[in-house]
């Protein structure tokens, strides 16, 4: 075969490849969703913003040390709920768990229909000591100013609890009688692991032989300008959440004086192990929930991005490289590795006899605790390094992104927030839903508020706030979700 024929064949092959890539890109179009119409809902903006403001003023802080919890603040919030929402407490059955977690049951008229569970938590994280003066308004004053409700819990997650209470109150006043039983949870310890709140609800549901069809808890939001390459608002309805794993790495050595070190010290051995871990990330994957998410988002991106995602069979390594350069993109694609704690000698001139490090992993649904530990052992490959599991939870189940619950949440979101790109997503932190999945058929994670970058910065941070308009829309969302859950 002549050089000319080889080059000609290569040119033809290249043209075919280019044609295939272009055709696949042009065919890679957005998912079309039917648009439902709903009756308008009149929400009193002053009422809902005032009530969220009042809720924020209760310092229902979950501390890592449970002895620091101010029980009077939690009881005060519960008493305030009863006084503020008398219709809810008269119409719905209330069950308390461990004194402070609340489960409201609105009995449906059709016992053959499986119930749904709507949940929020009213505990909040502490304000970082020393940052109080950095807040535009005091973190527990509940100030309403500049069209926002300010304070700890306004975004995470008292707004969901108040939105649910406001929605149910409106429905009761309009004479609504659900066909399907509605369960509404307000938990008190989500920020410290849900060991006594959501866990107790799950135990009770099991004992009552109640298995909800689907649940909705906190998770993502309607995201504005937070997804690179997507200009439209994105409603990320998360169908799974990452797991959590802490490994303790430790090394023993003889110790001695630092003037006479012998080879690697315990700290040196451990540092080398940590470096190996960070130099060998856990493989990513475009299958499963991550792939589904980008399949929904990529058609809304510029042409070059669409071309890459439409042809993952060809460009997967390039996609992986690009996403890995972003902290958020990397977290969506793989199990992350984060060394967070390191200790060695007590003095600069003493060789350590014991060095330890703690490494935190957030497990992608494609990985397990066992597979991650295996990866760590393989990468470190050093018998001097002891590897110990301190605490671990696998990633959650992946819920059905085509299920009735997902479709209901998506339809109501599109009505309340206007044209949005709907996608299944992955929650990279932990929520009560990882408990609910033990009794609920499909668990979804979504807050019905629309946020921008400046709003997201207040999540567990400084100047947490929620717009009044968002509080109105959240109430409307929950109203329509409950009203149409038949």
N, C-alpha and C positions, 0 to 999 in steps of 0.2 A: 504493500500500500504506500502510495507516494505521500510526501509531506503535504502536498496540496489537498489530497483527499482527506487526510487527518484533520487539517485545519478547517476544511469545509464541513466535516462532520461535527467538529467542536462548535463551529458557528451555529449550525442548525440546532444542536443540543442546547446551546445557550439561548437561542431565540425561543425554543420551546419552553425552557425554564422561565424565561422572562414572561412569556405569554401566560403560563400557568399561574405565576405569582400575581400578575395584573388581574387576571380573571377572578382568582380567589379573593383578591382585595376588593374588586368592584362588587362581588357577590356578598361581601361581609357587611351586612346592613344591620341597623338597629332592630332590636326585638320590638315588634308591634304589639301594643297592649290595648285591649278594648277600653274605652273611656266610659265610665258609669256616671250617671247623673244622680245627684242627691238633693233632697230638699235643703233649703238654707237653714242655718241654725243661728239664732240670735243669742250672742254671748255678751254679758255685761262686763266690759273691759275693766271698769273700776272695781267691781266686786272681785273678780278673779285675781287681779293684781294686788288688791288689798289683802286678800286671804293668803296669797303666797308670801307677801311681806310679813304678815303675822307669823306664818309658819317658820320663816327663816329666823325669827327672833328667839326661837327655842334652841338652845345650844345642845342639840342631841348629838354630841360628839362621840364617836367610837374610837377609843384609845387602844393601842396594842396591849396595854396593861388594863385588864377589865376593872381593877380596883379604882381606876381614875374616873370611871363613868359616873356622871351626875344623874342618878336615877330620877331626881325631882324634875329635871328638864324633860326626860322621856315621858314621865307620867303627866307632866304639864301639857305636853303636846297631845297626848291621848285625850285628856280632858277637854282641851281646846277643840279637837276634832268632833267630839260628841256635842259640844255647844254650838259649833259652827255649822254642822251638817245634821240637824235633828231629823230631817226626812230620811236620810240614809240610815240612821240608827233606829228609826221606827220601822222602816220597810224591810231592811235586810237583817239577816241573822249574823251576829258578830261572835266570833270565837277568838280567844286570846291564847297566845303561846308564850311560855316563859315570861309572862307579865306584859311584854312590850310589843310583840309582833301581833298584828291584827289581820284576820281573815274574814271578809264580808261575803255572805252568800245570798245572792238574789235568786230565789227559787224560780225555775222556769215552769211553764205550763205543760211541757211535753217531756215526761221522764225518759222517753226513748232517745232523746237527743243528748249527746255527750256535752258536758259543760266546757266552757273556756275559762282560762285563768289569765287575768291581767294584773300585773305586779309592778310595784315601785318600792323603793326603800327611803326611809326618812332619816336614817342616821347619816352623819357627815364626817369628813376627815377633819383633823385639827387644822388650825391656821398655824403655819410655821412660825415658831417664836422669833420675835425680832422683826417680822415683816408687817406687823399690824399697821404701822404708819405708812406703808406703801399702798394701802388700800385707799381708793378714791372716797369710799364711804366705809364706816366701821363694818367689819365682816358679819356681825350679828345684829345690826340695827334694822335690817330690812328696809332700807331707804328706797323710795320710789322716786326716781329723778331721771330726767333726760330720756323718757320713754322706756326706762329699764327698771327692773326690780333687782337690787344689788344685795349680795350677801352669800355666805357659805350655804350651799344647798339649793340655791336658786336654779342652777343648771343640773346638779347632781345630788339628789334626785327628787327633792321635795316637789318640784314642779310637776312630775308625773303623778305623785300621790294626790296633790291638790287638783290637778286636771281631771283625774278619775272621779274624785269626790264631787267636783262641780258638774261634771257630765251626768253622773247618776242622779244628782239633785234635780237637774233640768229634766231628765227623762221621767223621774217620778212626778214632778209637777205637771208634766204633759200627759200623765196617765199611762205611760208606757208599761206594758207587762211582757217581759221576755218569754219567748217560747223555750229557749235554751238557758239553762242555769248559768249565771255569771258569777265567777269567783273573783274577788278583788283582794289582793294582798298588799299590806304595808309593813315591810319588815324593818327590823331595828338593828341588825348587825351585819349588813352586807359588806361594809367597809373593812370588817375584820374576819371575813371568811364564811359568814352565813351558818355557823355551826349550831345556832340556837333559834334562828328565825325561819328561814326557808327550809332548813332541815326538819324542823318540827312540823311545818305545814305538810311536807312530803310524807312524814310518818303518819300524820292524821289522815291524809288522803288515801294512803295505802290501807289503813285500818278501816276506813269507811268504804273501801272498794270503789273509789272514785278515780277515774282515769280521764282527765281532760283531753279533748281533741287536740287543742293547741294552746300555747301560752304566749304572752307578749310581755317582755321585760325590757329594761334599759339595754342600750347597746350603742348603735351608731345614731346618726341624725340625718336630716337633709343637709348635705354638705355643699357649701358654696365656695368655689375656688380652692378647695382642699384636695382635689384629685388632679394631679398634673396632666395637662393635655385635654381636659374636659371642661368646657366653659359652662355647660348647663348645670343646674343644681342636680345633685345625685342623692336619691333616697336609697341608702345602703341598709337593706333589711337583712341583718346578719343571721345566718342559719347555723352558726357554730361558734365556739370560742376556744381559744388556745388553752392547753394545759399548763401546769406549773411544776417545776422541778428544781430543788436546791440540792447540789452536791457539795460535800465537804471533801476537799483534797488535803491530805496531810503527809508530812515527811518527818521522820525521826533521824537524829544524828547525834554524835558524841558531844558536841559542844566544845567549849574551851575558850581560849583567849583569841581575839581577832588578829593578833599579831602572828599567829601560826596556823593559818587556815590550811586544811588538807582537801584539795580538790574543790568540788562544789559544796557550798554550805546547804543546809536544809532549805534556806530561802532561795538559793540559786537553783536547786533542783526543782523547787515548786514553781519558780518564775519561768523556768524552761518549759515546764508542763503547761503552764497557762499560755505561754507564747505559742506552743504547738496547737493548743485548742483554738486560739483566735486565728491562727494561720490556716486552719482547716475547718471552715464552716460546714455545718451539716447540709447535705445536698438539698436544693430547692426542688420544687415541682410545680408544673403548670396544670396538673390534673386535679380533679376534685374541686373543692370549693374555691381555691385560688384561680383555677382555670375558668370556672363558671363566672366568677366576678369580672375578670378581664374580658371574657367573651361578651359580656353585657356592656362594658365600658368602652372597649376599644373602637367599636363602630362610631362612636361620637368624638373620636380623636382626629387630629390632622392626618392627612393621607399617609405619610411615612410611618406613623405609629400603627395605623390600620393595616398597612402592608405587613409589618412585622408580626402582629398578632394573628392576622388572617393566614399566615404561613409559618406557624410555630414549628412545623416539621422541618423547616429550613433555618429559621432564625432563633430557635430556642436558646442557644448559648448567648447570643447578643442580647436577647430580652432579659435573660438572667443577669447578665453583667450590668445592664442599665438599671434594672430594678434594685439590684443589690447596692448600688451607690446611694440610694435613698433609704434613710432609716425606716420610714413607713413602708416603702415598697419591699424592703428586705424582710420586715416583720410579717408582711402578708404572704411571702413566698416560702418561708422556711422556719424551722425551729431556731430561735435566736440563742446566742451564747453571750452571757454578760458576767464576767468576774466582778464581784461587788465588795468582797471583804478579804483582807489579807493581814496576817499577823505573824511575827517572828520573835526575835529577841527583845528583851526588856531594856537593853542598853547597847549603845553603839559599839562598844569594844568587847561584847560577849557574843560568841558564836551561838546561834540558836540550837537548842536540842529538840525543839518542836516548832514546826511552821505549818500554818493552816491557811487555806483560802476557801471561800465560798463562791460558787459559780451558780448563777441563776439562769435557767432555761425556760423559755416559753414555748411549749410544745405545739407544733402544727398538727392538725388532725391526721396527717399521713404518718406521723412518728408515734412511738410509744416510749414509756419510761425505759423499758428494757432495751429498745433499739438505740436510744440516746446514750445510756450507760455503756453499751457495746461500742458505740462510736468513740466515746471518751477514752475507754480502755485501749482501743486500737490506735488512736491518734497519739496518746501520751506514751504508751508502750514503754513504761518504766516501772519495774517492780518496786522501786523505792517510794513510789507515790501511792498512798492508800486512797481509795475512792469509796465514799460512804454516802448513801442516800439519806438525806435529812428529812425531806418532805417531798411528796410527789402526787400529782393528780394528772391523769391522762387528759388529752383534749376531749371536748364533748363529742357527742354524736353529731352527725350532720343532718339537719332537718330538711324536709322536702321543700325545695324552692318552687315547686309547682303545686303545692298543697293548698287546700281551701283557706287556711289561715294566712299564708303568704299572699295569696291573691286578694284576700279581703283587706289586709294591711296596705298592699300596694294601691288598690283602687281608691281607698279613702285618702291615702296620702296624695295621690294625684289630684283629687278633688280639692283638698284643703290647701295644698301648696302650689297648685297650678302645674304646668308641664315640668315634670322631673324625670330624670333617667333612673329607672328602678333596676336595682341589681342585688343579687344575694351577696353577702359579705361575710367577713370573719372578724369577730371581736378579739382583739389581742390582749385584753385584760380579763379579769374574772367577774362574773355576775351571779345573781341568784339562780339563773337559768341552769347552771351546771348541776344544781340540786333538783330543779323541777324535772329535768330530763328523765329522772328515775320513775316518774309516774305520768308524764305528759307525752303524747305521741309525737308532737312537733313543737320545738321551742324556738321562738323568734326573739330577736333583740333589736329594738328600734325605739328611739325617742322621737315623738312627733313634732320636733322643733327644727327650725332652719337656722343653721349657725355658719358664721364666717371665721376666718383665722383668728381675729381678735377675740371672738367669743370662746373659741376652743382653748385659748391660753389660760382662761380662768378655771378650767376643769382641774380640780385639785390644786389650783394655783391661786394667784392674787387677782383681786377684782372680779371674782365670779359674779356673773350677772345673767339675766334673761330678759329679753324685750317683752313689753306688754303685749305686742302683737303676737309673739310666739306663745304666750300664755293663753291668749284667746284661741289661737289655732290648735293648740294642744287639747283644750277643752272641746272644741268642735270635733276634732279627730276622734277622741274617745267616745263622744256622744254618738257619732255616726257608726263607729265600729261596734258599739254595743247594740245600737238600734237595728243594725242590719245583720247581726250575727244570729241568723235564724236557720 
